[in-house]
Amino acid sequence: MENILGLVALACGLIVGLGAIGASIGIALMGGKFLESSARQPELMNELQTKMFVLAGLIDAAFLIGVAIALLFAFANPFTL
């Protein structure tokens, strides 16, 4: 029983930690590409900025879904008897 709870806590930490790293890397790459593209074609900056914010919201939504799953495992653990 204690072994299962410890492994679930470890899994929750991994879900949140790896999700945060992935979201950070994704937003950083997207921001860099946005700056490159807006420097090449400044007349498209408004359209690109709108698309960048939509994609940033989707990347953060994927991370928050991971956090919700980790909270489900932490507080309503389906693996305990």
C-alpha positions in Angstrom: 0.0 0.0 0.0 2.7 2.5 1.0 4.7 1.4 -2.1 1.8 2.2 -4.4 1.3 5.6 -2.8 5.0 6.4 -3.2 5.1 5.4 -6.8 1.9 7.4 -7.5 3.5 10.5 -5.9 6.6 9.9 -8.1 4.5 9.6 -11.2 2.6 12.8 -10.4 5.9 14.7 -10.1 7.1 13.3 -13.4 3.9 14.2 -15.1 3.9 17.8 -13.9 7.7 18.2 -14.3 8.0 16.8 -17.8 4.9 18.6 -18.9 6.3 21.9 -17.7 9.6 21.3 -19.5 7.8 20.4 -22.7 5.5 23.4 -22.6 8.5 25.7 -21.8 10.5 24.4 -24.7 7.5 24.5 -27.1 6.7 28.1 -26.2 10.4 29.2 -26.4 10.8 27.7 -29.9 7.5 29.2 -31.1 8.5 32.6 -29.7 11.9 32.4 -31.5 10.3 31.5 -34.8 7.8 34.3 -34.3 10.6 36.9 -33.9 12.4 35.5 -36.9 9.3 35.6 -39.1 8.3 39.1 -38.0 11.8 40.4 -38.7 11.6 38.9 -42.2 8.1 40.2 -43.0 7.0 43.0 -40.6 3.8 43.6 -42.5 2.5 40.2 -41.3 3.3 40.8 -37.6 -0.3 41.2 -36.5 -1.5 38.0 -38.1 1.5 36.1 -36.8 1.0 37.4 -33.3 -2.6 36.3 -33.2 -1.6 32.8 -34.4 1.2 32.7 -31.9 -1.1 33.5 -28.9 -3.6 30.8 -30.0 -0.8 28.2 -30.2 0.6 29.3 -26.8 -2.9 28.8 -25.3 -3.0 25.3 -26.9 0.4 24.4 -25.5 -0.5 25.6 -22.1 -3.8 23.7 -22.3 -2.0 20.5 -22.9 0.2 21.1 -19.8 -2.9 21.9 -17.7 -4.5 18.7 -18.8 -1.4 16.8 -17.5 -1.7 18.7 -14.2 -5.3 17.7 -13.9 -4.5 14.1 -14.5 -1.7 14.3 -11.9 -4.2 15.8 -9.4 -6.6 13.0 -10.2 -4.0 10.4 -9.3 -2.9 12.3 -6.2 -6.3 12.8 -4.6 -8.6 10.2 -6.1 -6.1 7.5 -6.6 -7.7 4.6 -8.6 -4.8 2.3 -7.9 -5.4 1.9 -4.2 -7.7 -0.8 -2.9 
